[in-house]
């Protein structure tokens, strides 16, 4: 089953829905500061939904095929979406500032995911 393609598509759909929700339902309920935070979460979720799609496509036997590095990249991107974007969504809605302290953990997961994608490409190129 192409798990990371499905996860990417689901996260892409969720990002579009949350972006529209922010623009329409939250526009007059959140301050400009919290609306900006919401939009940042939407953008990072969408970027990494696309990254999940790329990972899933690269895992195709016609391309890189299954690899530990790609599997790690996919899981790290997914964890990053949940932790990074999730904490920003929660911060925007609640105003609880300490939630912002969780966000960098998701950012580290994103960076590690990109590094694992590089590792996969280097291994494939050998």
Backbone torsions as a table, in degrees:
resi	resn	phi	psi	omega
1	UNK	NA	133.2	-178.6
2	UNK	-78.1	71.0	-172.4
3	UNK	-55.0	-47.1	-174.6
4	UNK	-71.5	-27.3	173.8
5	UNK	-67.6	-44.3	177.9
6	UNK	-64.0	-45.3	179.5
7	UNK	-61.2	-39.3	177.8
8	UNK	-65.4	-43.9	180.0
9	UNK	-66.1	-41.7	177.7
10	UNK	-62.0	-45.6	180.0
11	UNK	-67.5	-33.8	174.5
12	UNK	-62.2	-45.0	178.7
13	UNK	-63.8	-42.7	178.7
14	UNK	-63.4	-41.0	179.8
15	UNK	-62.6	-41.4	177.7
16	UNK	-63.3	-45.6	-179.4
17	UNK	-62.8	-44.5	-179.9
18	UNK	-70.2	-31.6	174.9
19	UNK	-63.9	-44.9	177.8
20	UNK	-65.7	-41.2	177.7
21	UNK	-59.2	-44.7	178.8
22	UNK	-63.2	-43.1	-177.2
23	UNK	-70.1	-31.7	-174.2
24	UNK	-105.8	-49.8	-174.7
25	UNK	-85.6	-29.1	-175.9
26	UNK	-102.1	-10.7	-173.5
27	UNK	-54.7	-37.3	-178.7
28	UNK	-102.5	4.5	-179.1
29	UNK	-108.4	-24.0	180.0
30	UNK	-106.7	150.7	173.6
31	UNK	-68.3	163.7	178.5
32	UNK	-58.1	-37.0	179.1
33	UNK	-60.2	-50.1	-177.9
34	UNK	-73.3	-29.1	175.2
35	UNK	-67.8	-38.0	175.2
36	UNK	-62.6	-41.2	177.6
37	UNK	-63.2	-42.8	177.9
38	UNK	-58.4	-47.2	-178.7
39	UNK	-63.9	-36.8	176.5
40	UNK	-61.9	-42.3	177.9
41	UNK	-61.2	-44.1	179.6
42	UNK	-61.0	-45.3	-178.8
43	UNK	-62.5	-47.9	-179.3
44	UNK	-66.6	-35.2	176.7
45	UNK	-64.0	-43.5	-178.8
46	UNK	-67.5	-43.3	178.7
47	UNK	-57.4	-42.7	-174.8
48	UNK	-84.6	-18.4	167.6
49	UNK	-64.0	-42.9	176.9
50	UNK	-64.2	-38.8	177.8
51	UNK	-62.7	-39.3	176.6
52	UNK	-62.2	-40.3	176.6
53	UNK	-60.6	-43.7	179.1
54	UNK	-61.1	-45.9	178.8
55	UNK	-58.3	-47.6	179.9
56	UNK	-60.9	-40.9	179.1
57	UNK	-67.7	-43.3	179.6
58	UNK	-63.4	-26.4	179.0
59	UNK	-75.0	-5.2	177.0
60	UNK	-61.2	140.7	178.0
61	UNK	-58.1	-24.9	179.5
62	UNK	-75.2	-16.3	-179.6
63	UNK	-113.5	-115.3	-178.5
64	UNK	-75.7	-31.2	-173.5
65	UNK	80.4	174.4	179.7
66	UNK	-60.7	140.7	176.0
67	UNK	-154.1	151.7	177.7
68	UNK	-62.2	-39.8	-178.1
69	UNK	-63.7	-42.2	178.4
70	UNK	-68.2	-38.6	177.6
71	UNK	-61.6	-44.9	177.2
72	UNK	-61.7	-43.2	179.4
73	UNK	-57.5	-47.2	-179.3
74	UNK	-61.1	-47.1	-179.4
75	UNK	-66.4	-36.1	178.6
76	UNK	-68.4	-39.8	175.6
77	UNK	-62.2	-43.0	179.7
78	UNK	-64.6	-44.3	177.1
79	UNK	-62.0	-40.9	178.5
80	UNK	-61.6	-42.2	177.6
81	UNK	-59.4	-48.6	-176.9
82	UNK	-63.3	-46.6	-175.0
83	UNK	-78.5	-49.8	-176.5
84	UNK	-68.6	-62.4	-176.4
85	UNK	-67.4	-40.3	-179.6
86	UNK	-59.6	-42.6	179.4
87	UNK	-67.9	-34.5	178.2
88	UNK	-70.9	-38.9	175.3
89	UNK	-61.1	-46.2	-179.1
90	UNK	-63.7	-41.6	178.3
91	UNK	-61.2	-45.1	-179.2
92	UNK	-59.9	-41.8	-176.3
93	UNK	-79.6	-32.1	-174.1
94	UNK	-99.4	-28.6	-174.4
95	UNK	74.6	8.2	-179.8
96	UNK	-80.9	104.5	-172.5
97	UNK	-60.4	-30.2	-177.7
98	UNK	-63.3	-21.4	176.8
99	UNK	-62.1	-27.4	177.2
100	UNK	-65.7	-20.5	178.4
101	UNK	-73.1	-19.5	179.2
102	UNK	-81.4	-30.1	-173.6
103	UNK	-52.4	-44.5	-179.1
104	UNK	-60.1	-26.7	176.8
105	UNK	-62.2	-42.6	176.0
106	UNK	-65.0	-37.2	177.1
107	UNK	-62.7	-40.1	176.8
108	UNK	-64.1	-39.9	177.3
109	UNK	-62.0	-41.1	176.6
110	UNK	-60.3	-48.7	-178.8
111	UNK	-60.3	-45.0	179.3
112	UNK	-62.3	-37.5	176.9
113	UNK	-61.9	-43.4	178.2
114	UNK	-65.2	-38.8	177.4
115	UNK	-62.9	-42.1	178.4
116	UNK	-65.3	-31.6	175.3
117	UNK	-66.7	-39.1	175.5
118	UNK	-62.8	-45.4	178.9
119	UNK	-57.7	-44.7	179.4
120	UNK	-61.0	-42.5	-179.7
121	UNK	-65.5	-41.9	179.5
122	UNK	-64.4	-43.3	178.8
123	UNK	-63.3	-39.3	-179.4
124	UNK	-67.4	-35.1	-177.6
125	UNK	-72.8	-10.2	-178.9
126	UNK	-77.4	NA	NA
